[in-house]
């Protein structure tokens, strides 16, 4: 992760540790997280490439008290980020996506060594309506 984004890493809420103690799987954790306002993000980038590998790797978003939060869930271990803007949240998510895509040797990131090299279509939220960008 780029050094300037590391400042947004925060200690995970005790909620995430509580999920581990319950002993469910990632799908159970997704359901419980939704009750606390966390939204699962299944796709990333212009064309909607897979983000995560459910139920083992899941990325969650939540807007809470004016902050844009990201939770990266990997087999029950959770790393969280709290960002002041959506743009910074998206940069953090670009980094998370790139890491997991490279780890899985996805074809769409072959030849790229860092997030800074990625074309715009591999960055940012999945945009279902290509005419409006939403």
Residue, then its C-alpha position, 0 to 999 in steps of 0.5 A: x500500500x502506498x505510504x500516504x494511504x497507510x495513515x488511514x489504517x485504523x484498529x478494527x472495531x471489536x465487532x469483527x473480533x466478535x464474528x471470529x468468536x461466533x465461528x461462522x463462515x464468511x457468508x455468515x459474517x457478511x450477513x452480520x456485517x450488513x446489520x451494522x451498515x457494512x455493504x459487501x463490494x463484489x466488483x471493482x473497476x469499470x468493467x466490474x472485475x471480481x473484488x475478493x473471493x467470497x467467502x474467504x476474501x471480502x471487501x466491505x464499505x460503510x459510511x459512518x459518522x462522516x467517514x468512508x470506511x473500508x474493511x478487508x476481510x481475509x479468512x476472518x482476519x479484518x484490516x480496516x481503514x477510515x477515510x475522510x473522502x470517497x476518493x481516498x476510500x477508492x484509492x485504498x480499495x484500488x490497492x486492496x484489489x490490485x494486491x488480491x488480483x496479483x496474488x491470484x495471477x488475474x490476467x487483467x493485471x499481468x504486466x503491471x507491477x503497481x497500482x500507479x501503472x494501472x489504467x483507469x478502467x481497472x481503478x475505482x468503483x464498478x460503474x454499471x451504467x457506462x453512459x452516466x458513469x454510475 
